[in-house]
Amino acid sequence: MTLWAIVPVKPLRRGKSRLAGALSEDERTALNQELLERTLRTLSSLKELDQVLVVSRDPHALTIARNHGAKTVQEDGQPHLNTALARATVVAQVHATQGVLILPADLPLLTAEDVLTLIDRAAKPPVVVIAPDRHGKGTNALLMVPAGLIEYDFGEGSFQRHCERVKKAGAKLEIVELPSLGLDLDLGGRTCSASGCHSVFGSSGGAFKIYPNAAPNSFEMQANYLAAKGFANLDSAANSKLLLEPLAGAQSIVGPHTGGDIFPDGTDANYSTIYAWIAARLKGPSTCLP
């Protein structure tokens, strides 16, 4: 089976706007570029993928893609994700691909093994493989064989709509639920970095100290990674001090957290992200959240 991966990319300076409270525009741009390059490295390492195609209206993002050996499609006209993906799929079909994998560039825990899991579930076409987001509402990855089997309907609540389109097409539906595929970086809320409580430059924060606004792949990010790792329980993510201290109601277990309750419960977006990161055995400093 020939298979192309299609990666839609927002303009690098505009992506991750929800992190504006913790990162400057330049820092978000650097983060978006690191996420894109990490995704491209992961995909290009897989012999099961015949080609990677990046669609974007950002010339810089397209240049990065070509430098990693990917083909590119320049998005034009009114910005619309589904239209851009449909156009990219036609390009893939012209090159006689049998299937396409739609994968965003903002999955910080993505691994080659995750992609192989999606591919393995598409062994018997016609089939659509969907990885929902952590809430079971959005679509974080979609693989279909043959290409063009269903129309794209990304946006809020897309998981259910995509499932319905598969059923109407009479194709097999495979759902893959993995923590690493369910999490993206569109998160809000307070962070240790943004609050400054645990800054290496301050006097508060106890033993947990991190550099605020560390750039991806920097010494500071490496130091932050090691600091977080020291408060993580790799055998039982839920029992990590990194999660328990700021968790509401857990003070009786680990003692009081001077900064108060950061996570109201285990469904909090930031709690879930850190939990999945620890459960995935801390995939390296490039996946650290700001």
C-alpha positions in Angstrom: 0.0 0.0 0.0 1.3 3.4 -0.9 0.7 6.0 1.8 1.2 9.7 2.1 1.2 11.8 5.3 -0.3 15.2 5.0 0.7 17.8 7.6 -1.3 21.0 7.8 0.6 23.9 9.3 -0.7 27.3 10.5 1.6 30.3 10.0 4.3 29.8 12.5 4.0 33.2 14.1 0.2 32.8 14.6 0.0 29.2 15.9 -0.4 28.4 19.6 -2.1 31.8 20.5 -3.5 30.2 23.6 0.0 30.1 25.0 0.3 33.9 24.8 0.1 34.2 28.5 3.3 32.2 29.0 5.2 32.8 25.8 6.0 35.8 23.6 5.3 35.8 19.9 8.9 35.0 19.1 8.9 32.1 21.6 5.7 30.7 20.2 7.2 30.9 16.7 10.3 29.0 17.9 8.0 26.4 19.6 5.9 26.0 16.5 9.0 25.5 14.3 10.4 22.9 16.7 7.1 21.0 16.7 7.0 21.0 12.9 10.6 19.9 12.6 10.0 17.2 15.2 6.9 15.9 13.4 8.8 15.9 10.0 11.7 14.0 11.5 9.3 11.4 13.0 7.4 10.9 9.7 10.5 10.8 7.5 12.0 8.0 9.6 9.2 5.6 8.6 9.7 3.5 5.5 6.0 2.7 5.7 5.3 6.3 4.5 6.0 6.9 0.8 5.9 10.7 1.0 5.2 13.6 3.4 3.2 16.5 2.2 3.0 19.8 4.1 0.2 22.3 3.3 0.5 25.8 4.6 0.2 29.5 3.7 3.5 30.2 5.5 6.5 30.3 3.1 8.9 29.7 6.0 7.0 26.6 7.1 7.1 25.3 3.5 10.8 25.9 3.3 11.4 24.0 6.5 9.3 21.1 5.0 11.3 21.0 1.8 14.5 21.0 3.8 13.3 17.8 5.4 12.5 16.2 2.1 8.8 16.8 2.1 6.6 18.0 -0.8 4.6 21.2 -0.2 1.4 22.8 -1.2 1.0 26.6 -0.9 -2.4 27.3 0.7 -4.1 30.4 -0.9 -7.5 32.1 -0.8 -9.6 32.2 2.4 -7.9 30.2 5.1 -9.9 27.0 5.7 -8.4 23.7 7.0 -10.8 21.3 5.3 -10.3 23.0 1.9 -6.5 23.0 2.3 -6.6 19.3 3.2 -8.9 18.4 0.3 -6.5 20.2 -2.1 -3.5 18.4 -0.6 -5.3 15.0 -0.9 -5.9 15.6 -4.6 -2.1 16.2 -5.1 -1.5 12.9 -3.3 -4.0 11.1 -5.5 -2.4 12.5 -8.7 0.7 10.7 -7.5 -1.3 7.5 -7.2 -1.2 7.2 -3.4 -3.7 4.6 -2.1 -4.1 6.2 1.4 -3.5 9.4 3.2 -2.7 10.1 6.9 -3.7 13.6 8.2 -1.5 14.5 11.1 -1.2 18.0 12.7 2.2 19.3 13.8 1.3 20.1 17.4 1.4 16.6 19.0 4.4 16.9 21.3 4.3 13.3 22.4 4.1 11.8 18.9 6.3 8.8 18.2 7.0 6.7 15.2 5.3 3.8 17.1 2.1 5.8 17.3 2.1 6.3 13.5 2.8 2.6 12.9 -0.2 1.8 15.2 -2.4 3.9 12.9 -1.0 2.2 9.8 -1.5 -1.3 11.2 -5.2 -0.6 11.9 -5.7 0.3 8.2 -4.7 -3.1 6.9 -8.2 -3.9 5.4 -9.6 -1.1 3.3 -12.0 0.6 2.8 -11.1 1.9 6.2 -10.8 5.1 8.2 -8.6 5.2 11.3 -9.3 8.0 13.7 -7.3 9.1 16.8 -9.6 11.4 18.9 -8.3 14.2 21.2 -8.2 13.6 24.9 -11.8 14.8 25.3 -13.2 12.5 22.6 -14.4 15.5 20.6 -11.8 16.5 18.2 -9.8 14.6 15.6 -6.0 14.5 16.2 -5.2 12.0 13.4 -7.1 10.6 10.5 -5.9 7.9 8.1 -8.1 6.7 5.2 -7.7 4.1 2.5 -8.5 4.8 -0.2 -7.6 8.5 -0.3 -10.7 10.7 -0.6 -13.0 8.0 1.0 -14.7 10.7 3.1 -14.8 14.5 3.1 -12.9 16.3 5.8 -14.9 17.9 8.5 -12.3 19.2 11.0 -13.3 21.7 13.6 -15.0 21.6 17.0 -16.7 18.3 17.5 -15.1 16.8 14.4 -14.6 13.3 15.8 -18.3 12.5 15.9 -18.9 14.0 12.4 -16.0 12.0 10.9 -17.3 8.8 12.5 -20.7 9.5 11.0 -19.2 10.1 7.5 -17.4 6.8 7.7 -20.6 4.9 8.5 -22.4 6.6 5.6 -19.6 5.6 3.3 -20.0 2.0 4.4 -16.4 1.7 5.4 -14.7 0.1 8.4 -14.1 2.5 11.3 -11.1 2.0 13.5 -10.6 4.2 16.6 -7.2 4.5 18.2 -7.0 6.0 21.6 -3.5 6.7 22.8 -2.4 9.4 25.3 0.4 10.5 23.0 -2.0 11.1 20.1 -4.8 12.6 22.2 -2.8 15.6 23.5 -1.8 18.7 21.6 -0.4 22.0 22.9 -3.5 24.1 22.6 -3.7 24.5 26.4 -4.6 27.3 28.7 -4.4 27.8 32.4 -1.6 28.6 34.9 1.9 27.2 34.5 4.9 27.2 36.9 6.8 29.1 34.3 4.2 31.8 33.8 3.6 32.3 37.5 7.3 32.6 38.3 6.8 30.8 41.6 9.4 28.2 40.7 11.8 30.4 38.8 15.5 29.7 39.3 15.8 33.5 39.8 13.4 33.6 42.7 13.5 32.6 46.3 10.1 30.7 46.4 9.1 27.4 45.0 11.0 25.0 47.2 13.3 22.4 45.6 11.5 22.5 42.2 13.3 25.2 40.1 12.9 26.0 36.4 14.0 28.6 33.9 11.0 30.8 32.8 10.2 30.9 29.0 13.0 28.4 28.1 13.4 28.1 24.3 13.1 24.7 22.7 16.4 22.7 22.5 18.2 25.2 24.8 20.3 24.6 27.8 17.5 26.1 29.9 14.9 23.6 28.4 17.3 20.7 29.2 17.6 21.9 32.8 13.8 22.2 33.1 13.4 18.7 31.7 15.8 17.3 34.3 14.1 19.3 37.1 10.7 17.9 36.1 12.1 14.4 35.8 13.3 14.5 39.4 9.7 15.0 40.5 8.2 12.3 38.3 7.3 8.7 39.1 7.9 6.7 36.0 6.3 3.6 37.5 3.1 5.4 38.5 2.5 8.7 36.8 -0.4 9.6 39.1 1.8 9.3 42.1 4.3 11.9 40.8 5.1 14.7 43.1 5.0 17.0 40.1 1.2 16.2 39.8 0.2 15.6 43.4 1.5 18.8 45.1 -0.6 21.2 42.9 -3.6 18.9 42.8 -6.7 19.9 44.8 -7.3 17.5 47.7 -3.9 15.8 47.5 -2.2 17.9 50.2 -2.9 15.3 52.8 -0.6 12.9 50.8 2.3 15.2 49.9 1.8 18.2 52.2 0.7 21.7 51.3 1.5 23.5 48.1 2.4 27.1 48.7 1.1 28.1 45.3 -2.3 26.7 46.1 -4.5 24.4 43.9 -3.2 24.6 40.3 -5.1 21.5 39.1 -8.8 21.3 40.3 -8.9 17.6 39.4 -7.4 15.0 37.1 -9.4 16.2 34.1 -7.6 19.5 34.0 -5.9 20.0 30.6 -2.5 20.8 32.0 -2.7 17.9 34.5 -3.7 15.5 31.7 -0.8 16.7 29.5 1.8 16.3 32.2 0.3 12.9 33.2 0.6 11.6 29.6 4.1 12.9 29.3 5.2 11.1 32.4 3.2 7.9 31.5 5.1 8.0 28.1 8.3 7.9 30.2 9.3 11.5 29.5 10.1 11.4 25.8 13.0 13.9 26.1 13.5 17.6 26.7 12.1 18.7 23.3 8.6 17.6 24.4 8.6 19.7 27.6 5.8 22.1 27.9 6.5 25.8 28.4 
